[in-house]
């Protein structure tokens, strides 16, 4: 993933994250249970944090040009889709088995940040 692609993905992910937060606060509040709304809010929080992470990675990749940072961006985007996406669907549908794939998204977040740390260590 190039720095330009990461920046576009980060900006679009931020757009979707803000919209999801607003939808949860204004549209879902009266429709789903407080427990499921908490699940939704957790999805939004991690979505927004890691979307900002993509923007930061785009800037770092533009400066350092590290292949590892490019891969970290791809893994982070996958984490947003898997972690937050599964929680969004769980909150909207109540489908409990989706909770089984959520940790894979969390693992993707952890791996992506580890990749960033390794890239920083390798940079002169």
C-alpha positions in Angstrom: 0.0 0.0 0.0 1.5 3.3 -1.0 1.5 6.4 1.2 -1.1 7.9 -1.1 -3.3 4.9 -0.8 -2.9 4.8 3.0 -3.8 8.5 3.2 -6.9 7.9 1.1 -7.9 4.8 3.1 -7.3 6.7 6.4 -9.4 9.7 5.3 -12.2 7.5 4.1 -12.0 5.4 7.2 -12.3 8.6 9.3 -15.3 9.7 7.3 -17.0 6.4 7.9 -16.0 6.3 11.6 -17.4 9.8 12.2 -20.6 8.8 10.4 -20.8 5.6 12.4 -20.4 7.5 15.6 -23.1 9.9 14.7 -25.4 7.1 13.6 -24.8 5.3 16.9 -25.4 8.5 19.0 -28.5 9.7 17.1 -30.0 6.7 15.2 -29.3 3.6 17.2 -29.8 5.0 20.7 -33.5 4.3 20.6 -33.3 1.1 18.6 -30.8 -1.2 20.2 -30.1 -2.2 23.8 -27.6 -0.3 25.9 -25.3 -3.3 25.8 -25.3 -3.4 22.0 -24.8 0.3 21.8 -21.7 -0.1 24.0 -20.5 -2.7 21.4 -21.1 -0.2 18.7 -19.2 2.5 20.5 -16.3 0.2 21.0 -16.2 -0.4 17.3 -16.3 3.3 16.6 -13.5 4.1 19.0 -11.1 1.5 17.6 -12.2 2.4 14.1 -11.3 6.1 14.6 -8.1 5.5 16.4 -6.7 3.2 13.7 -8.0 5.4 10.9 -5.9 8.2 12.4 -3.1 5.6 12.6 -3.4 5.1 8.8 -3.0 8.9 8.3 0.1 8.9 10.5 1.5 5.9 8.7 0.9 7.6 5.3 3.0 10.6 6.5 5.7 8.3 7.9 5.8 6.2 4.8 6.1 9.3 2.6 9.1 10.3 4.7 10.9 7.0 5.2 9.6 4.9 2.3 9.7 1.7 4.4 8.1 -1.4 2.9 7.3 -2.5 6.5 5.3 0.7 7.1 3.3 0.0 3.9 2.5 -3.5 5.1 1.6 -2.1 8.5 -1.0 0.1 6.8 -2.5 -2.8 5.0 -2.7 -4.9 8.2 -4.2 -1.9 10.1 -6.9 -1.4 7.5 -7.7 -5.1 7.7 -7.9 -4.7 11.4 -10.5 -1.9 11.1 -12.6 -4.0 8.7 -12.4 -7.2 10.8 -12.5 -5.7 14.3 -14.9 -2.8 13.9 -16.8 -4.4 11.0 -17.7 -7.5 13.0 -18.7 -5.4 16.0 -20.9 -3.2 13.9 -22.7 -6.2 12.4 -23.0 -7.8 15.9 -24.5 -4.6 17.3 -27.0 -4.3 14.4 -28.0 -7.9 14.2 -27.2 -9.5 17.6 -25.4 -12.3 15.8 -23.1 -13.6 18.5 -20.8 -15.8 16.5 -19.3 -12.7 14.9 -17.7 -12.1 18.3 -15.4 -15.0 17.4 -13.7 -13.2 14.5 -13.4 -9.8 16.3 -10.1 -10.9 18.1 -8.6 -11.5 14.6 -9.0 -7.8 13.9 -7.5 -7.0 17.3 -4.6 -9.2 16.5 -4.2 -7.3 13.2 -4.0 -4.0 15.2 -1.3 -5.4 17.5 0.7 -6.8 14.5 0.4 -3.5 12.6 1.8 -1.5 15.6 4.5 -4.0 16.1 5.5 -3.6 12.4 5.6 0.2 13.0 7.9 -0.3 16.0 10.2 -2.6 14.0 10.3 -0.1 11.1 11.3 2.6 13.5 14.0 0.5 15.0 15.4 -0.3 11.5 15.4 3.4 10.4 18.7 5.2 10.5 
